[in-house]
Every structure is written in structure tokens, then in C-alpha cells.
């Protein structure tokens, strides 16, 4: 058998590693990252100031943030969809999230009622203790009302 030369150099930049696995975790990470990147682009746009009469100023003011946004989005794509180690982490995270025992709506409502009731009772107890101390200090003439 003759040796067949390898023509493949590995996955390309547009090939998605393990496509379909960890979909929602990757999607959430991508959306969150894109929002942060757009905020960074807006921040850079607002920080660049040139005189209004300088013609290239507008091109630079808009071009730099657009270049940063495009570069950061490409980096985000590489991290979320192409780089094996980060993709495996997101896939594993998605698998672990499926194992979580999520609380039911009924249990959350019951727990919320308990928290509200305990908060009200604590506030009432603190109010009564405060009134007792106030009356005590008025009685021994430390506090004058």
C-alpha cells in the first residue's frame, strides 16, 4: 500500500466542532458575548473625538469600532464554535444543566411566601424591640421626647 498524502490540515475556521451538541449553551454564550462586544463597540465610538471639519474623522470614528466589533465577533465564533477545548467545556456544561433538578413553580411560590412572612415577622419583632428600648430610655431619662 502506498502512503496517501494528507490533504486535510484540520478543521477550517468555519467548521463547527461537534455541531448540534451543547446548542443552547453555545447559543446563550454567543448572544451574551455579542451583547458585550456591541457595548464595547459603542464605548469605543463614544470615546473617539475629532474636529468636525476634519474629513477622515468620521471614517475613523466609525471604522475603528466596526473593525473591533468584527474582530471580536470572529474571536467569539472561534471560541464558541471552533476551538475544541472551549467547545467541549460548553457541551459538558449543557449536559450538566440537563441533570439539574429544577424547582417547580408550586415550590417556588411556597418558598417565596415563607420568605415574605419571615421578613414581615422579623420587621415586626425589630419594631417591638425598638419601641421597648425607646420606652426604657425615656423612663430612665436618657432619651427625651
PASEBA-1860 file (N, C-alpha, C; in nm, 3 decimals):
! residues 145
1> XXXXXXXX> 0.084/-0.119/0.000/0.000/0.000/0.000/0.088/0.124/0.000 ~ 0.051/0.213/-0.083/0.126/0.338/-0.091/0.071/0.435/0.011 ~ 0.160/0.518/0.062/0.117/0.621/0.157/0.039/0.727/0.083 ~ -0.077/0.758/0.139/-0.162/0.861/0.081/-0.130/0.991/0.153 ~ -0.091/1.094/0.079/-0.059/1.220/0.147/-0.185/1.284/0.206 ~ -0.169/1.341/0.322/-0.282/1.407/0.387/-0.301/1.543/0.324 ~ -0.423/1.566/0.279/-0.452/1.696/0.221/-0.527/1.784/0.320 ~ -0.583/1.722/0.422/-0.659/1.799/0.520/-0.565/1.852/0.627
9> XXXXXXXX> -0.580/1.978/0.659/-0.497/2.041/0.761/-0.576/2.064/0.889 ~ -0.681/1.990/0.910/-0.764/2.008/1.029/-0.887/2.089/0.994 ~ -0.964/2.119/1.096/-1.088/2.193/1.070/-1.059/2.337/1.028 ~ -1.142/2.386/0.940/-1.126/2.525/0.898/-1.198/2.617/0.997 ~ -1.185/2.743/0.977/-1.242/2.842/1.069/-1.394/2.841/1.069 ~ -1.454/2.796/0.959/-1.599/2.797/0.951/-1.661/2.663/0.991 ~ -1.581/2.559/1.010/-1.634/2.429/1.053/-1.669/2.435/1.201 ~ -1.792/2.398/1.233/-1.837/2.398/1.372/-1.804/2.264/1.434
17> XXXXXXXX> -1.731/2.268/1.545/-1.689/2.147/1.615/-1.808/2.087/1.689 ~ -1.836/1.961/1.663/-1.948/1.888/1.725/-2.079/1.966/1.713 ~ -2.113/1.996/1.592/-2.235/2.074/1.564/-2.357/2.004/1.622 ~ -2.443/2.080/1.684/-2.566/2.026/1.741/-2.553/1.988/1.888 ~ -2.431/1.971/1.936/-2.412/1.939/2.077/-2.391/2.068/2.156 ~ -2.454/2.078/2.272/-2.441/2.198/2.353/-2.502/2.320/2.287 ~ -2.610/2.299/2.212/-2.667/2.406/2.130/-2.708/2.528/2.213 ~ -2.787/2.505/2.318/-2.840/2.618/2.394/-2.730/2.689/2.475
25> XXXXXXXX> -2.635/2.614/2.525/-2.525/2.677/2.599/-2.439/2.760/2.503 ~ -2.411/2.708/2.387/-2.335/2.785/2.288/-2.413/2.908/2.242 ~ -2.544/2.889/2.221/-2.627/3.000/2.176/-2.629/3.110/2.282 ~ -2.651/3.073/2.407/-2.653/3.172/2.515/-2.520/3.242/2.531 ~ -2.411/3.165/2.522/-2.278/3.224/2.532/-2.253/3.319/2.416 ~ -2.294/3.280/2.297/-2.276/3.366/2.179/-2.355/3.494/2.188 ~ -2.481/3.484/2.232/-2.565/3.604/2.243/-2.510/3.697/2.352 ~ -2.475/3.640/2.467/-2.418/3.722/2.574/-2.289/3.789/2.532
33> XXXXXXXX> -2.201/3.713/2.466/-2.075/3.770/2.419/-2.098/3.878/2.314 ~ -2.193/3.856/2.224/-2.222/3.956/2.120/-2.275/4.085/2.181 ~ -2.358/4.074/2.284/-2.409/4.195/2.351/-2.294/4.272/2.413 ~ -2.202/4.202/2.480/-2.086/4.269/2.539/-1.998/4.333/2.432 ~ -1.979/4.264/2.321/-1.895/4.317/2.213/-1.958/4.442/2.152 ~ -2.090/4.440/2.132/-2.157/4.560/2.079/-2.147/4.676/2.177 ~ -2.155/4.647/2.306/-2.136/4.752/2.406/-1.995/4.809/2.401 ~ -1.896/4.723/2.381/-1.758/4.770/2.366/-1.744/4.859/2.243
41> XXXXXXXX> -1.805/4.817/2.132/-1.800/4.899/2.011/-1.864/5.035/2.031 ~ -1.976/5.039/2.102/-2.042/5.166/2.132/-1.954/5.253/2.221 ~ -1.889/5.192/2.319/-1.799/5.266/2.409/-1.684/5.327/2.330 ~ -1.623/5.247/2.241/-1.512/5.299/2.160/-1.560/5.413/2.071 ~ -1.679/5.398/2.011/-1.733/5.503/1.925/-1.750/5.634/2.002 ~ -1.800/5.624/2.124/-1.823/5.745/2.204/-1.693/5.808/2.253 ~ -1.586/5.729/2.265/-1.460/5.782/2.317/-1.374/5.849/2.211 ~ -1.395/5.817/2.085/-1.315/5.876/1.977/-1.377/6.010/1.940
49> XXXXXXXX> -1.298/6.116/1.953/-1.346/6.251/1.921/-1.248/6.320/1.828 ~ -1.299/6.374/1.720/-1.221/6.451/1.626/-1.293/6.582/1.599 ~ -1.222/6.677/1.542/-1.287/6.801/1.499/-1.383/6.769/1.385 ~ -1.496/6.838/1.385/-1.597/6.813/1.283/-1.550/6.850/1.143 ~ -1.453/6.941/1.131/-1.410/6.985/0.999/-1.303/6.894/0.938 ~ -1.252/6.795/1.011/-1.152/6.703/0.958/-1.223/6.588/0.888 ~ -1.205/6.577/0.756/-1.281/6.483/0.674/-1.265/6.336/0.714 ~ -1.143/6.287/0.739/-1.131/6.144/0.774/-1.182/6.110/0.914
57> XXXXXXXX> -1.216/6.211/0.992/-1.258/6.187/1.129/-1.377/6.094/1.141 ~ -1.479/6.114/1.058/-1.599/6.031/1.063/-1.567/5.886/1.024 ~ -1.480/5.869/0.924/-1.444/5.735/0.882/-1.367/5.662/0.992 ~ -1.279/5.733/1.059/-1.204/5.671/1.168/-1.295/5.644/1.287 ~ -1.382/5.741/1.318/-1.473/5.727/1.432/-1.565/5.607/1.416 ~ -1.607/5.578/1.294/-1.694/5.461/1.272/-1.615/5.336/1.234 ~ -1.504/5.354/1.166/-1.427/5.238/1.119/-1.359/5.160/1.229 ~ -1.303/5.231/1.327/-1.233/5.163/1.436/-1.330/5.076/1.517
65> XXXXXXXX> -1.446/5.130/1.562/-1.537/5.042/1.635/-1.589/4.924/1.552 ~ -1.615/4.947/1.424/-1.663/4.838/1.338/-1.555/4.731/1.326 ~ -1.429/4.772/1.310/-1.320/4.675/1.299/-1.305/4.596/1.430 ~ -1.317/4.665/1.543/-1.308/4.596/1.672/-1.424/4.499/1.688 ~ -1.544/4.542/1.653/-1.662/4.455/1.665/-1.647/4.331/1.578 ~ -1.606/4.349/1.453/-1.591/4.234/1.362/-1.482/4.140/1.414 ~ -1.369/4.196/1.457/-1.261/4.112/1.510/-1.303/4.035/1.634 ~ -1.372/4.102/1.724/-1.415/4.036/1.847/-1.523/3.932/1.819
73> XXXXXXXX> -1.613/3.958/1.724/-1.714/3.858/1.688/-1.650/3.734/1.625 ~ -1.546/3.755/1.545/-1.474/3.640/1.488/-1.405/3.561/1.598 ~ -1.346/3.630/1.695/-1.284/3.562/1.809/-1.389/3.485/1.889 ~ -1.505/3.546/1.909/-1.613/3.478/1.980/-1.657/3.353/1.905 ~ -1.672/3.364/1.773/-1.709/3.248/1.692/-1.605/3.137/1.708 ~ -1.479/3.173/1.704/-1.373/3.074/1.718/-1.379/3.006/1.854 ~ -1.402/3.085/1.959/-1.407/3.028/2.094/-1.530/2.941/2.116 ~ -1.645/2.982/2.064/-1.770/2.912/2.092/-1.795/2.797/1.995
81> XXXXXXXX> -1.749/2.809/1.871/-1.785/2.710/1.769/-1.670/2.628/1.714 ~ -1.546/2.673/1.727/-1.436/2.605/1.659/-1.335/2.545/1.756 ~ -1.292/2.620/1.856/-1.187/2.575/1.947/-1.236/2.454/2.028 ~ -1.164/2.344/2.018/-1.209/2.218/2.075/-1.226/2.224/2.227 ~ -1.130/2.281/2.298/-1.136/2.277/2.445/-1.254/2.359/2.499 ~ -1.276/2.477/2.444/-1.388/2.557/2.493/-1.522/2.497/2.448 ~ -1.526/2.437/2.329/-1.649/2.371/2.283/-1.682/2.251/2.372 ~ -1.580/2.172/2.406/-1.604/2.058/2.494/-1.654/2.104/2.631
89> XXXXXXXX> -1.601/2.216/2.680/-1.648/2.270/2.808/-1.795/2.311/2.799 ~ -1.832/2.381/2.692/-1.972/2.424/2.677/-2.065/2.305/2.658 ~ -2.020/2.202/2.587/-2.101/2.081/2.568/-2.120/2.011/2.702 ~ -2.012/2.001/2.781/-2.022/1.939/2.913/-2.113/2.021/3.005 ~ -2.105/2.154/2.996/-2.192/2.241/3.076/-2.337/2.217/3.041 ~ -2.366/2.206/2.912/-2.503/2.180/2.868/-2.551/2.046/2.921 ~ -2.466/1.945/2.919/-2.503/1.814/2.972/-2.530/1.818/3.122 ~ -2.450/1.894/3.196/-2.471/1.905/3.341/-2.600/1.982/3.372
97> XXXXXXXX> -2.631/2.083/3.293/-2.753/2.161/3.317/-2.878/2.075/3.294 ~ -2.868/1.975/3.209/-2.981/1.886/3.187/-3.003/1.793/3.305 ~ -2.899/1.773/3.388/-2.910/1.686/3.505/-2.966/1.760/3.627 ~ -2.972/1.892/3.622/-3.016/1.970/3.737/-3.164/1.945/3.763 ~ -3.198/1.929/3.890/-3.336/1.911/3.931/-3.395/2.050/3.958 ~ -3.466/2.103/3.862/-3.520/2.238/3.873/-3.644/2.238/3.962 ~ -3.658/2.342/4.042/-3.770/2.356/4.133/-3.897/2.386/4.055 ~ -4.008/2.328/4.102/-4.135/2.351/4.034/-4.191/2.488/4.071
105> XXXXXXXX> -4.286/2.536/3.993/-4.347/2.666/4.017/-4.417/2.667/4.153 ~ -4.482/2.557/4.187/-4.554/2.547/4.314/-4.457/2.560/4.432 ~ -4.341/2.494/4.423/-4.242/2.501/4.530/-4.182/2.641/4.542 ~ -4.161/2.708/4.430/-4.105/2.843/4.433/-4.204/2.939/4.498 ~ -4.332/2.928/4.464/-4.434/3.015/4.524/-4.442/2.992/4.674 ~ -4.439/2.867/4.718/-4.445/2.836/4.860/-4.323/2.893/4.933 ~ -4.204/2.876/4.877/-4.083/2.928/4.939/-4.084/3.080/4.945 ~ -4.137/3.144/4.842/-4.146/3.290/4.840/-4.240/3.340/4.949
113> XXXXXXXX> -4.352/3.271/4.968/-4.445/3.308/5.075/-4.378/3.298/5.212 ~ -4.300/3.192/5.232/-4.230/3.175/5.360/-4.130/3.289/5.382 ~ -4.056/3.325/5.279/-3.958/3.433/5.291/-4.026/3.565/5.323 ~ -4.136/3.595/5.256/-4.208/3.720/5.282/-4.263/3.721/5.425 ~ -4.321/3.610/5.469/-4.376/3.602/5.604/-4.266/3.619/5.710 ~ -4.153/3.552/5.692/-4.043/3.564/5.788/-3.988/3.706/5.789 ~ -3.981/3.772/5.674/-3.934/3.910/5.666/-4.027/4.003/5.741 ~ -4.157/3.986/5.724/-4.255/4.070/5.794/-4.247/4.045/5.945
121> XXXXXXXX> -4.239/3.919/5.987/-4.229/3.888/6.130/-4.100/3.943/6.191 ~ -3.990/3.937/6.118/-3.864/3.992/6.167/-3.874/4.144/6.180 ~ -3.933/4.210/6.082/-3.951/4.355/6.088/-4.039/4.392/6.207 ~ -4.145/4.317/6.230/-4.234/4.343/6.343/-4.161/4.323/6.475 ~ -4.082/4.216/6.486/-4.006/4.191/6.608/-3.905/4.303/6.634 ~ -3.836/4.347/6.531/-3.739/4.457/6.547/-3.810/4.586/6.587 ~ -3.928/4.611/6.531/-4.005/4.730/6.568/-4.043/4.725/6.716 ~ -4.090/4.608/6.763/-4.129/4.595/6.904/-4.009/4.611/6.997
129> XXXXXXXX> -3.895/4.554/6.961/-3.775/4.570/7.042/-3.731/4.716/7.043 ~ -3.738/4.783/6.929/-3.704/4.924/6.920/-3.795/5.008/7.009 ~ -3.924/4.980/7.007/-4.019/5.053/7.092/-3.991/5.028/7.240 ~ -3.956/4.903/7.274/-3.924/4.871/7.413/-3.801/4.949/7.460 ~ -3.696/4.951/7.376/-3.577/5.028/7.413/-3.607/5.177/7.423 ~ -3.687/5.229/7.330/-3.724/5.371/7.336/-3.797/5.401/7.466 ~ -3.895/5.320/7.502/-3.969/5.342/7.627/-3.877/5.329/7.749 ~ -3.784/5.232/7.745/-3.691/5.214/7.855/-3.603/5.338/7.872
137> XXXXXXXX> -3.548/5.389/7.762/-3.459/5.505/7.772/-3.534/5.632/7.808 ~ -3.662/5.642/7.770/-3.744/5.755/7.815/-3.769/5.744/7.964 ~ -3.794/5.622/8.012/-3.824/5.601/8.154/-3.704/5.634/8.243 ~ -3.582/5.610/8.197/-3.465/5.640/8.282/-3.404/5.777/8.248 ~ -3.478/5.858/8.173/-3.442/5.994/8.137/-3.311/6.007/8.058 ~ -3.280/5.909/7.978/-3.166/5.919/7.887/-3.212/5.980/7.755 ~ -3.335/5.950/7.717/-3.392/5.999/7.592/-3.510/6.086/7.628 ~ -3.514/6.205/7.569/-3.626/6.295/7.598/-3.707/6.314/7.473
145> X> -3.836/6.297/7.486/-3.926/6.312/7.373/-4.019/6.428/7.396
END
